[in-house]
Amino acid sequence: MPISGSSGPIFGFIGILTFLAVRYFDRISANDKRFTVMMLLIGCVSTFLIPSVVISVNLGGFFGGILVAFIDSLFKEEKVQTTE
């Protein structure tokens, strides 16, 4: 059976959100934290409840998103706001 669908990129997006939520935990709003947790929960539940979902694609997308966000963060300067 061929593997196709959009769950890999969607889990990549969830991985990016998770990385950013952990890295900037003190800077993001409570709504953004709730949204990230909800996306993780919905993704995990749908992965194990829908029988035709290939778990390796979802895990690959999730960890790929974390990796992309981590690599991106290495090349960005941290901008610090100062008050005068």
PyMOL Python script that loads the backbone (N, CA, C, O; Angstrom):
from pymol import cmd

cmd.read_pdbstr("""\
ATOM      1  N   MET A   1       0.845  -1.171   0.000  1.00  0.00           N
ATOM      2  CA  MET A   1       0.000   0.000   0.000  1.00  0.00           C
ATOM      3  C   MET A   1       0.896   1.242   0.000  1.00  0.00           C
ATOM      4  O   MET A   1       1.753   1.377   0.873  1.00  0.00           O
ATOM      5  N   PRO A   2       0.714   2.149  -0.960  1.00  0.00           N
ATOM      6  CA  PRO A   2       1.531   3.363  -0.996  1.00  0.00           C
ATOM      7  C   PRO A   2       1.178   4.315   0.149  1.00  0.00           C
ATOM      8  O   PRO A   2       0.031   4.399   0.590  1.00  0.00           O
ATOM      9  N   ILE A   3       2.199   5.018   0.606  1.00  0.00           N
ATOM     10  CA  ILE A   3       2.012   5.983   1.691  1.00  0.00           C
ATOM     11  C   ILE A   3       1.865   7.367   1.074  1.00  0.00           C
ATOM     12  O   ILE A   3       2.730   7.813   0.321  1.00  0.00           O
ATOM     13  N   SER A   4       0.786   8.032   1.392  1.00  0.00           N
ATOM     14  CA  SER A   4       0.600   9.397   0.909  1.00  0.00           C
ATOM     15  C   SER A   4      -0.259  10.147   1.908  1.00  0.00           C
ATOM     16  O   SER A   4      -0.906   9.550   2.768  1.00  0.00           O
ATOM     17  N   GLY A   5      -0.254  11.437   1.783  1.00  0.00           N
ATOM     18  CA  GLY A   5      -1.054  12.257   2.686  1.00  0.00           C
ATOM     19  C   GLY A   5      -0.261  13.440   3.179  1.00  0.00           C
ATOM     20  O   GLY A   5       0.903  13.632   2.827  1.00  0.00           O
ATOM     21  N   SER A   6      -0.911  14.218   3.994  1.00  0.00           N
ATOM     22  CA  SER A   6      -0.279  15.447   4.466  1.00  0.00           C
ATOM     23  C   SER A   6       0.032  15.414   5.953  1.00  0.00           C
ATOM     24  O   SER A   6       0.314  16.462   6.535  1.00  0.00           O
ATOM     25  N   SER A   7      -0.008  14.264   6.580  1.00  0.00           N
ATOM     26  CA  SER A   7       0.220  14.236   8.026  1.00  0.00           C
ATOM     27  C   SER A   7       1.671  14.526   8.385  1.00  0.00           C
ATOM     28  O   SER A   7       1.923  15.102   9.444  1.00  0.00           O
ATOM     29  N   GLY A   8       2.628  14.154   7.554  1.00  0.00           N
ATOM     30  CA  GLY A   8       4.038  14.431   7.838  1.00  0.00           C
ATOM     31  C   GLY A   8       4.329  15.920   7.957  1.00  0.00           C
ATOM     32  O   GLY A   8       4.889  16.350   8.966  1.00  0.00           O
ATOM     33  N   PRO A   9       3.965  16.722   6.954  1.00  0.00           N
ATOM     34  CA  PRO A   9       4.185  18.169   7.082  1.00  0.00           C
ATOM     35  C   PRO A   9       3.389  18.808   8.219  1.00  0.00           C
ATOM     36  O   PRO A   9       3.861  19.755   8.848  1.00  0.00           O
ATOM     37  N   ILE A  10       2.207  18.305   8.483  1.00  0.00           N
ATOM     38  CA  ILE A  10       1.423  18.848   9.599  1.00  0.00           C
ATOM     39  C   ILE A  10       2.147  18.574  10.912  1.00  0.00           C
ATOM     40  O   ILE A  10       2.216  19.450  11.775  1.00  0.00           O
ATOM     41  N   PHE A  11       2.686  17.369  11.073  1.00  0.00           N
ATOM     42  CA  PHE A  11       3.447  17.070  12.280  1.00  0.00           C
ATOM     43  C   PHE A  11       4.768  17.831  12.310  1.00  0.00           C
ATOM     44  O   PHE A  11       5.290  18.112  13.389  1.00  0.00           O
ATOM     45  N   GLY A  12       5.311  18.167  11.151  1.00  0.00           N
ATOM     46  CA  GLY A  12       6.486  19.039  11.116  1.00  0.00           C
ATOM     47  C   GLY A  12       6.161  20.406  11.684  1.00  0.00           C
ATOM     48  O   GLY A  12       6.947  20.973  12.443  1.00  0.00           O
ATOM     49  N   PHE A  13       5.012  20.932  11.319  1.00  0.00           N
ATOM     50  CA  PHE A  13       4.551  22.209  11.868  1.00  0.00           C
ATOM     51  C   PHE A  13       4.361  22.104  13.381  1.00  0.00           C
ATOM     52  O   PHE A  13       4.736  23.015  14.119  1.00  0.00           O
ATOM     53  N   ILE A  14       3.785  21.002  13.841  1.00  0.00           N
ATOM     54  CA  ILE A  14       3.594  20.801  15.283  1.00  0.00           C
ATOM     55  C   ILE A  14       4.958  20.708  15.981  1.00  0.00           C
ATOM     56  O   ILE A  14       5.114  21.207  17.096  1.00  0.00           O
ATOM     57  N   GLY A  15       5.929  20.085  15.344  1.00  0.00           N
ATOM     58  CA  GLY A  15       7.277  20.013  15.904  1.00  0.00           C
ATOM     59  C   GLY A  15       7.917  21.383  16.035  1.00  0.00           C
ATOM     60  O   GLY A  15       8.566  21.678  17.039  1.00  0.00           O
ATOM     61  N   ILE A  16       7.733  22.222  15.019  1.00  0.00           N
ATOM     62  CA  ILE A  16       8.253  23.591  15.084  1.00  0.00           C
ATOM     63  C   ILE A  16       7.582  24.353  16.215  1.00  0.00           C
ATOM     64  O   ILE A  16       8.252  25.035  16.990  1.00  0.00           O
ATOM     65  N   LEU A  17       6.264  24.240  16.315  1.00  0.00           N
ATOM     66  CA  LEU A  17       5.544  24.910  17.408  1.00  0.00           C
ATOM     67  C   LEU A  17       6.040  24.446  18.772  1.00  0.00           C
ATOM     68  O   LEU A  17       6.224  25.254  19.683  1.00  0.00           O
ATOM     69  N   THR A  18       6.253  23.146  18.906  1.00  0.00           N
ATOM     70  CA  THR A  18       6.714  22.602  20.183  1.00  0.00           C
ATOM     71  C   THR A  18       8.098  23.134  20.538  1.00  0.00           C
ATOM     72  O   THR A  18       8.339  23.524  21.681  1.00  0.00           O
ATOM     73  N   PHE A  19       8.995  23.152  19.578  1.00  0.00           N
ATOM     74  CA  PHE A  19      10.342  23.675  19.832  1.00  0.00           C
ATOM     75  C   PHE A  19      10.284  25.133  20.265  1.00  0.00           C
ATOM     76  O   PHE A  19      10.931  25.524  21.237  1.00  0.00           O
ATOM     77  N   LEU A  20       9.510  25.937  19.543  1.00  0.00           N
ATOM     78  CA  LEU A  20       9.418  27.357  19.886  1.00  0.00           C
ATOM     79  C   LEU A  20       8.764  27.569  21.243  1.00  0.00           C
ATOM     80  O   LEU A  20       9.160  28.461  21.993  1.00  0.00           O
ATOM     81  N   ALA A  21       7.765  26.755  21.560  1.00  0.00           N
ATOM     82  CA  ALA A  21       7.094  26.885  22.859  1.00  0.00           C
ATOM     83  C   ALA A  21       8.035  26.542  24.005  1.00  0.00           C
ATOM     84  O   ALA A  21       7.979  27.165  25.065  1.00  0.00           O
ATOM     85  N   VAL A  22       8.897  25.555  23.796  1.00  0.00           N
ATOM     86  CA  VAL A  22       9.849  25.186  24.848  1.00  0.00           C
ATOM     87  C   VAL A  22      10.971  26.218  24.949  1.00  0.00           C
ATOM     88  O   VAL A  22      11.358  26.622  26.046  1.00  0.00           O
ATOM     89  N   ARG A  23      11.482  26.636  23.806  1.00  0.00           N
ATOM     90  CA  ARG A  23      12.608  27.584  23.812  1.00  0.00           C
ATOM     91  C   ARG A  23      12.211  28.948  24.355  1.00  0.00           C
ATOM     92  O   ARG A  23      12.963  29.558  25.115  1.00  0.00           O
ATOM     93  N   TYR A  24      11.045  29.426  23.972  1.00  0.00           N
ATOM     94  CA  TYR A  24      10.597  30.761  24.385  1.00  0.00           C
ATOM     95  C   TYR A  24       9.425  30.663  25.353  1.00  0.00           C
ATOM     96  O   TYR A  24       8.469  31.432  25.255  1.00  0.00           O
ATOM     97  N   PHE A  25       9.496  29.725  26.281  1.00  0.00           N
ATOM     98  CA  PHE A  25       8.386  29.464  27.193  1.00  0.00           C
ATOM     99  C   PHE A  25       7.960  30.707  27.959  1.00  0.00           C
ATOM    100  O   PHE A  25       6.765  30.945  28.134  1.00  0.00           O
ATOM    101  N   ASP A  26       8.910  31.492  28.413  1.00  0.00           N
ATOM    102  CA  ASP A  26       8.575  32.664  29.219  1.00  0.00           C
ATOM    103  C   ASP A  26       8.128  33.857  28.383  1.00  0.00           C
ATOM    104  O   ASP A  26       7.649  34.849  28.931  1.00  0.00           O
ATOM    105  N   ARG A  27       8.277  33.772  27.067  1.00  0.00           N
ATOM    106  CA  ARG A  27       7.922  34.899  26.197  1.00  0.00           C
ATOM    107  C   ARG A  27       6.590  34.747  25.473  1.00  0.00           C
ATOM    108  O   ARG A  27       6.056  35.731  24.961  1.00  0.00           O
ATOM    109  N   ILE A  28       6.042  33.537  25.421  1.00  0.00           N
ATOM    110  CA  ILE A  28       4.807  33.344  24.662  1.00  0.00           C
ATOM    111  C   ILE A  28       3.601  33.403  25.587  1.00  0.00           C
ATOM    112  O   ILE A  28       3.698  33.172  26.792  1.00  0.00           O
ATOM    113  N   SER A  29       2.478  33.715  24.993  1.00  0.00           N
ATOM    114  CA  SER A  29       1.256  33.884  25.781  1.00  0.00           C
ATOM    115  C   SER A  29       0.683  32.528  26.201  1.00  0.00           C
ATOM    116  O   SER A  29       1.041  31.482  25.659  1.00  0.00           O
ATOM    117  N   ALA A  30      -0.202  32.586  27.167  1.00  0.00           N
ATOM    118  CA  ALA A  30      -0.870  31.368  27.641  1.00  0.00           C
ATOM    119  C   ALA A  30      -1.707  30.747  26.526  1.00  0.00           C
ATOM    120  O   ALA A  30      -1.816  29.523  26.443  1.00  0.00           O
ATOM    121  N   ASN A  31      -2.300  31.579  25.668  1.00  0.00           N
ATOM    122  CA  ASN A  31      -3.094  31.056  24.548  1.00  0.00           C
ATOM    123  C   ASN A  31      -2.220  30.263  23.576  1.00  0.00           C
ATOM    124  O   ASN A  31      -2.628  29.209  23.088  1.00  0.00           O
ATOM    125  N   ASP A  32      -1.025  30.767  23.297  1.00  0.00           N
ATOM    126  CA  ASP A  32      -0.121  30.046  22.399  1.00  0.00           C
ATOM    127  C   ASP A  32       0.327  28.721  23.013  1.00  0.00           C
ATOM    128  O   ASP A  32       0.461  27.722  22.306  1.00  0.00           O
ATOM    129  N   LYS A  33       0.556  28.710  24.317  1.00  0.00           N
ATOM    130  CA  LYS A  33       0.929  27.467  24.996  1.00  0.00           C
ATOM    131  C   LYS A  33      -0.215  26.460  24.926  1.00  0.00           C
ATOM    132  O   LYS A  33       0.004  25.279  24.657  1.00  0.00           O
ATOM    133  N   ARG A  34      -1.433  26.933  25.170  1.00  0.00           N
ATOM    134  CA  ARG A  34      -2.603  26.045  25.095  1.00  0.00           C
ATOM    135  C   ARG A  34      -2.786  25.499  23.685  1.00  0.00           C
ATOM    136  O   ARG A  34      -3.086  24.319  23.505  1.00  0.00           O
ATOM    137  N   PHE A  35      -2.607  26.356  22.689  1.00  0.00           N
ATOM    138  CA  PHE A  35      -2.748  25.932  21.298  1.00  0.00           C
ATOM    139  C   PHE A  35      -1.739  24.829  20.967  1.00  0.00           C
ATOM    140  O   PHE A  35      -2.085  23.837  20.325  1.00  0.00           O
ATOM    141  N   THR A  36      -0.502  25.008  21.404  1.00  0.00           N
ATOM    142  CA  THR A  36       0.532  24.011  21.137  1.00  0.00           C
ATOM    143  C   THR A  36       0.197  22.680  21.799  1.00  0.00           C
ATOM    144  O   THR A  36       0.344  21.624  21.183  1.00  0.00           O
ATOM    145  N   VAL A  37      -0.246  22.726  23.038  1.00  0.00           N
ATOM    146  CA  VAL A  37      -0.618  21.492  23.746  1.00  0.00           C
ATOM    147  C   VAL A  37      -1.803  20.822  23.061  1.00  0.00           C
ATOM    148  O   VAL A  37      -1.819  19.601  22.908  1.00  0.00           O
ATOM    149  N   MET A  38      -2.790  21.603  22.648  1.00  0.00           N
ATOM    150  CA  MET A  38      -3.962  21.042  21.957  1.00  0.00           C
ATOM    151  C   MET A  38      -3.555  20.375  20.645  1.00  0.00           C
ATOM    152  O   MET A  38      -4.040  19.289  20.326  1.00  0.00           O
ATOM    153  N   MET A  39      -2.666  21.018  19.882  1.00  0.00           N
ATOM    154  CA  MET A  39      -2.202  20.425  18.628  1.00  0.00           C
ATOM    155  C   MET A  39      -1.473  19.104  18.887  1.00  0.00           C
ATOM    156  O   MET A  39      -1.661  18.132  18.156  1.00  0.00           O
ATOM    157  N   LEU A  40      -0.646  19.076  19.928  1.00  0.00           N
ATOM    158  CA  LEU A  40       0.047  17.835  20.278  1.00  0.00           C
ATOM    159  C   LEU A  40      -0.937  16.734  20.657  1.00  0.00           C
ATOM    160  O   LEU A  40      -0.805  15.596  20.207  1.00  0.00           O
ATOM    161  N   LEU A  41      -1.919  17.074  21.481  1.00  0.00           N
ATOM    162  CA  LEU A  41      -2.901  16.076  21.912  1.00  0.00           C
ATOM    163  C   LEU A  41      -3.737  15.559  20.749  1.00  0.00           C
ATOM    164  O   LEU A  41      -3.924  14.350  20.605  1.00  0.00           O
ATOM    165  N   ILE A  42      -4.237  16.465  19.922  1.00  0.00           N
ATOM    166  CA  ILE A  42      -5.042  16.056  18.768  1.00  0.00           C
ATOM    167  C   ILE A  42      -4.213  15.186  17.826  1.00  0.00           C
ATOM    168  O   ILE A  42      -4.699  14.175  17.319  1.00  0.00           O
ATOM    169  N   GLY A  43      -2.965  15.580  17.595  1.00  0.00           N
ATOM    170  CA  GLY A  43      -2.091  14.799  16.727  1.00  0.00           C
ATOM    171  C   GLY A  43      -1.825  13.408  17.267  1.00  0.00           C
ATOM    172  O   GLY A  43      -1.883  12.428  16.524  1.00  0.00           O
ATOM    173  N   CYS A  44      -1.533  13.316  18.552  1.00  0.00           N
ATOM    174  CA  CYS A  44      -1.262  12.001  19.164  1.00  0.00           C
ATOM    175  C   CYS A  44      -2.497  11.110  19.152  1.00  0.00           C
ATOM    176  O   CYS A  44      -2.415   9.931  18.808  1.00  0.00           O
ATOM    177  N   VAL A  45      -3.628  11.667  19.524  1.00  0.00           N
ATOM    178  CA  VAL A  45      -4.864  10.875  19.557  1.00  0.00           C
ATOM    179  C   VAL A  45      -5.231  10.397  18.155  1.00  0.00           C
ATOM    180  O   VAL A  45      -5.580   9.232  17.967  1.00  0.00           O
ATOM    181  N   SER A  46      -5.152  11.295  17.172  1.00  0.00           N
ATOM    182  CA  SER A  46      -5.524  10.899  15.811  1.00  0.00           C
ATOM    183  C   SER A  46      -4.550   9.874  15.242  1.00  0.00           C
ATOM    184  O   SER A  46      -4.944   9.017  14.451  1.00  0.00           O
ATOM    185  N   THR A  47      -3.291   9.953  15.635  1.00  0.00           N
ATOM    186  CA  THR A  47      -2.301   8.986  15.155  1.00  0.00           C
ATOM    187  C   THR A  47      -2.646   7.569  15.591  1.00  0.00           C
ATOM    188  O   THR A  47      -2.509   6.623  14.815  1.00  0.00           O
ATOM    189  N   PHE A  48      -3.092   7.427  16.827  1.00  0.00           N
ATOM    190  CA  PHE A  48      -3.335   6.082  17.346  1.00  0.00           C
ATOM    191  C   PHE A  48      -4.773   5.608  17.173  1.00  0.00           C
ATOM    192  O   PHE A  48      -5.035   4.412  17.300  1.00  0.00           O
ATOM    193  N   LEU A  49      -5.708   6.504  16.889  1.00  0.00           N
ATOM    194  CA  LEU A  49      -7.101   6.087  16.716  1.00  0.00           C
ATOM    195  C   LEU A  49      -7.475   5.804  15.262  1.00  0.00           C
ATOM    196  O   LEU A  49      -8.363   4.992  15.002  1.00  0.00           O
ATOM    197  N   ILE A  50      -6.820   6.452  14.328  1.00  0.00           N
ATOM    198  CA  ILE A  50      -7.125   6.235  12.913  1.00  0.00           C
ATOM    199  C   ILE A  50      -6.230   5.099  12.411  1.00  0.00           C
ATOM    200  O   ILE A  50      -5.007   5.236  12.401  1.00  0.00           O
ATOM    201  N   PRO A  51      -6.820   3.994  12.000  1.00  0.00           N
ATOM    202  CA  PRO A  51      -6.007   2.812  11.679  1.00  0.00           C
ATOM    203  C   PRO A  51      -5.131   2.955  10.437  1.00  0.00           C
ATOM    204  O   PRO A  51      -4.122   2.259  10.330  1.00  0.00           O
ATOM    205  N   SER A  52      -5.474   3.818   9.509  1.00  0.00           N
ATOM    206  CA  SER A  52      -4.697   3.906   8.274  1.00  0.00           C
ATOM    207  C   SER A  52      -3.521   4.874   8.368  1.00  0.00           C
ATOM    208  O   SER A  52      -2.827   5.091   7.375  1.00  0.00           O
ATOM    209  N   VAL A  53      -3.287   5.455   9.532  1.00  0.00           N
ATOM    210  CA  VAL A  53      -2.199   6.414   9.701  1.00  0.00           C
ATOM    211  C   VAL A  53      -0.887   5.661   9.912  1.00  0.00           C
ATOM    212  O   VAL A  53      -0.813   4.721  10.703  1.00  0.00           O
ATOM    213  N   VAL A  54       0.138   6.090   9.193  1.00  0.00           N
ATOM    214  CA  VAL A  54       1.462   5.491   9.342  1.00  0.00           C
ATOM    215  C   VAL A  54       2.212   6.290  10.411  1.00  0.00           C
ATOM    216  O   VAL A  54       2.524   7.464  10.214  1.00  0.00           O
ATOM    217  N   ILE A  55       2.493   5.648  11.530  1.00  0.00           N
ATOM    218  CA  ILE A  55       3.077   6.337  12.680  1.00  0.00           C
ATOM    219  C   ILE A  55       4.469   6.873  12.360  1.00  0.00           C
ATOM    220  O   ILE A  55       4.834   7.950  12.831  1.00  0.00           O
ATOM    221  N   SER A  56       5.243   6.152  11.577  1.00  0.00           N
ATOM    222  CA  SER A  56       6.608   6.589  11.279  1.00  0.00           C
ATOM    223  C   SER A  56       6.624   7.904  10.501  1.00  0.00           C
ATOM    224  O   SER A  56       7.538   8.711  10.674  1.00  0.00           O
ATOM    225  N   VAL A  57       5.633   8.127   9.655  1.00  0.00           N
ATOM    226  CA  VAL A  57       5.553   9.388   8.916  1.00  0.00           C
ATOM    227  C   VAL A  57       5.290  10.538   9.880  1.00  0.00           C
ATOM    228  O   VAL A  57       5.901  11.600   9.763  1.00  0.00           O
ATOM    229  N   ASN A  58       4.387  10.333  10.828  1.00  0.00           N
ATOM    230  CA  ASN A  58       4.083  11.379  11.803  1.00  0.00           C
ATOM    231  C   ASN A  58       5.283  11.665  12.700  1.00  0.00           C
ATOM    232  O   ASN A  58       5.600  12.826  12.959  1.00  0.00           O
ATOM    233  N   LEU A  59       5.946  10.625  13.172  1.00  0.00           N
ATOM    234  CA  LEU A  59       7.129  10.828  14.012  1.00  0.00           C
ATOM    235  C   LEU A  59       8.256  11.505  13.237  1.00  0.00           C
ATOM    236  O   LEU A  59       8.937  12.385  13.764  1.00  0.00           O
ATOM    237  N   GLY A  60       8.449  11.097  11.997  1.00  0.00           N
ATOM    238  CA  GLY A  60       9.468  11.730  11.162  1.00  0.00           C
ATOM    239  C   GLY A  60       9.179  13.197  10.923  1.00  0.00           C
ATOM    240  O   GLY A  60      10.086  14.028  10.970  1.00  0.00           O
ATOM    241  N   GLY A  61       7.917  13.522  10.665  1.00  0.00           N
ATOM    242  CA  GLY A  61       7.543  14.918  10.485  1.00  0.00           C
ATOM    243  C   GLY A  61       7.742  15.729  11.748  1.00  0.00           C
ATOM    244  O   GLY A  61       8.247  16.851  11.697  1.00  0.00           O
ATOM    245  N   PHE A  62       7.347  15.165  12.887  1.00  0.00           N
ATOM    246  CA  PHE A  62       7.471  15.872  14.169  1.00  0.00           C
ATOM    247  C   PHE A  62       8.935  16.161  14.498  1.00  0.00           C
ATOM    248  O   PHE A  62       9.297  17.303  14.782  1.00  0.00           O
ATOM    249  N   PHE A  63       9.774  15.126  14.460  1.00  0.00           N
ATOM    250  CA  PHE A  63      11.187  15.322  14.798  1.00  0.00           C
ATOM    251  C   PHE A  63      11.921  16.112  13.714  1.00  0.00           C
ATOM    252  O   PHE A  63      12.887  16.815  14.009  1.00  0.00           O
ATOM    253  N   GLY A  64      11.470  16.002  12.467  1.00  0.00           N
ATOM    254  CA  GLY A  64      12.025  16.841  11.412  1.00  0.00           C
ATOM    255  C   GLY A  64      11.719  18.311  11.645  1.00  0.00           C
ATOM    256  O   GLY A  64      12.571  19.170  11.413  1.00  0.00           O
ATOM    257  N   GLY A  65      10.502  18.606  12.104  1.00  0.00           N
ATOM    258  CA  GLY A  65      10.140  19.986  12.431  1.00  0.00           C
ATOM    259  C   GLY A  65      10.967  20.536  13.570  1.00  0.00           C
ATOM    260  O   GLY A  65      11.397  21.689  13.533  1.00  0.00           O
ATOM    261  N   ILE A  66      11.195  19.710  14.594  1.00  0.00           N
ATOM    262  CA  ILE A  66      12.047  20.137  15.709  1.00  0.00           C
ATOM    263  C   ILE A  66      13.466  20.408  15.207  1.00  0.00           C
ATOM    264  O   ILE A  66      14.083  21.399  15.598  1.00  0.00           O
ATOM    265  N   LEU A  67      13.980  19.539  14.349  1.00  0.00           N
ATOM    266  CA  LEU A  67      15.327  19.709  13.815  1.00  0.00           C
ATOM    267  C   LEU A  67      15.437  20.981  12.977  1.00  0.00           C
ATOM    268  O   LEU A  67      16.406  21.729  13.113  1.00  0.00           O
ATOM    269  N   VAL A  68      14.464  21.231  12.120  1.00  0.00           N
ATOM    270  CA  VAL A  68      14.475  22.439  11.290  1.00  0.00           C
ATOM    271  C   VAL A  68      14.433  23.693  12.161  1.00  0.00           C
ATOM    272  O   VAL A  68      15.171  24.646  11.910  1.00  0.00           O
ATOM    273  N   ALA A  69      13.579  23.697  13.177  1.00  0.00           N
ATOM    274  CA  ALA A  69      13.487  24.857  14.068  1.00  0.00           C
ATOM    275  C   ALA A  69      14.785  25.052  14.840  1.00  0.00           C
ATOM    276  O   ALA A  69      15.213  26.187  15.049  1.00  0.00           O
ATOM    277  N   PHE A  70      15.418  23.961  15.265  1.00  0.00           N
ATOM    278  CA  PHE A  70      16.685  24.060  15.986  1.00  0.00           C
ATOM    279  C   PHE A  70      17.773  24.631  15.087  1.00  0.00           C
ATOM    280  O   PHE A  70      18.495  25.541  15.495  1.00  0.00           O
ATOM    281  N   ILE A  71      17.899  24.114  13.875  1.00  0.00           N
ATOM    282  CA  ILE A  71      18.911  24.614  12.938  1.00  0.00           C
ATOM    283  C   ILE A  71      18.652  26.074  12.612  1.00  0.00           C
ATOM    284  O   ILE A  71      19.588  26.871  12.542  1.00  0.00           O
ATOM    285  N   ASP A  72      17.392  26.431  12.411  1.00  0.00           N
ATOM    286  CA  ASP A  72      17.045  27.826  12.137  1.00  0.00           C
ATOM    287  C   ASP A  72      17.437  28.726  13.304  1.00  0.00           C
ATOM    288  O   ASP A  72      17.904  29.845  13.094  1.00  0.00           O
ATOM    289  N   SER A  73      17.252  28.245  14.524  1.00  0.00           N
ATOM    290  CA  SER A  73      17.579  29.066  15.693  1.00  0.00           C
ATOM    291  C   SER A  73      19.085  29.272  15.830  1.00  0.00           C
ATOM    292  O   SER A  73      19.509  30.253  16.442  1.00  0.00           O
ATOM    293  N   LEU A  74      19.900  28.383  15.284  1.00  0.00           N
ATOM    294  CA  LEU A  74      21.348  28.547  15.350  1.00  0.00           C
ATOM    295  C   LEU A  74      21.830  29.719  14.509  1.00  0.00           C
ATOM    296  O   LEU A  74      22.848  30.334  14.827  1.00  0.00           O
ATOM    297  N   PHE A  75      21.108  30.032  13.441  1.00  0.00           N
ATOM    298  CA  PHE A  75      21.537  31.073  12.519  1.00  0.00           C
ATOM    299  C   PHE A  75      20.865  32.417  12.751  1.00  0.00           C
ATOM    300  O   PHE A  75      21.125  33.372  12.019  1.00  0.00           O
ATOM    301  N   LYS A  76      20.023  32.503  13.737  1.00  0.00           N
ATOM    302  CA  LYS A  76      19.339  33.764  14.033  1.00  0.00           C
ATOM    303  C   LYS A  76      19.952  34.385  15.269  1.00  0.00           C
ATOM    304  O   LYS A  76      20.222  33.708  16.262  1.00  0.00           O
ATOM    305  N   GLU A  77      20.165  35.685  15.188  1.00  0.00           N
ATOM    306  CA  GLU A  77      20.663  36.392  16.361  1.00  0.00           C
ATOM    307  C   GLU A  77      19.527  36.614  17.334  1.00  0.00           C
ATOM    308  O   GLU A  77      18.389  36.876  16.944  1.00  0.00           O
ATOM    309  N   GLU A  78      19.855  36.506  18.597  1.00  0.00           N
ATOM    310  CA  GLU A  78      18.873  36.772  19.648  1.00  0.00           C
ATOM    311  C   GLU A  78      18.798  38.282  19.822  1.00  0.00           C
ATOM    312  O   GLU A  78      19.785  38.921  20.188  1.00  0.00           O
ATOM    313  N   LYS A  79      17.635  38.846  19.562  1.00  0.00           N
ATOM    314  CA  LYS A  79      17.457  40.289  19.712  1.00  0.00           C
ATOM    315  C   LYS A  79      16.925  40.565  21.111  1.00  0.00           C
ATOM    316  O   LYS A  79      15.874  40.063  21.507  1.00  0.00           O
ATOM    317  N   VAL A  80      17.662  41.358  21.832  1.00  0.00           N
ATOM    318  CA  VAL A  80      17.284  41.683  23.195  1.00  0.00           C
ATOM    319  C   VAL A  80      16.746  43.100  23.218  1.00  0.00           C
ATOM    320  O   VAL A  80      17.399  44.039  22.763  1.00  0.00           O
ATOM    321  N   GLN A  81      15.542  43.238  23.757  1.00  0.00           N
ATOM    322  CA  GLN A  81      14.962  44.571  23.876  1.00  0.00           C
ATOM    323  C   GLN A  81      15.505  45.229  25.126  1.00  0.00           C
ATOM    324  O   GLN A  81      15.544  44.634  26.203  1.00  0.00           O
ATOM    325  N   THR A  82      15.920  46.461  24.958  1.00  0.00           N
ATOM    326  CA  THR A  82      16.379  47.222  26.114  1.00  0.00           C
ATOM    327  C   THR A  82      15.497  48.441  26.270  1.00  0.00           C
ATOM    328  O   THR A  82      15.034  49.020  25.287  1.00  0.00           O
ATOM    329  N   THR A  83      15.275  48.813  27.478  1.00  0.00           N
ATOM    330  CA  THR A  83      14.505  50.025  27.744  1.00  0.00           C
ATOM    331  C   THR A  83      15.458  51.106  28.202  1.00  0.00           C
ATOM    332  O   THR A  83      16.364  50.863  28.999  1.00  0.00           O
ATOM    333  N   GLU A  84      15.244  52.281  27.694  1.00  0.00           N
ATOM    334  CA  GLU A  84      16.121  53.399  28.057  1.00  0.00           C
ATOM    335  C   GLU A  84      15.407  54.386  28.924  1.00  0.00           C
ATOM    336  O   GLU A  84      15.993  55.391  29.325  1.00  0.00           O
TER     337      GLU A  84
END
""", "prot")
cmd.dss("prot")
cmd.show_as("cartoon", "prot")
cmd.util.cbc("prot")
cmd.orient("prot")
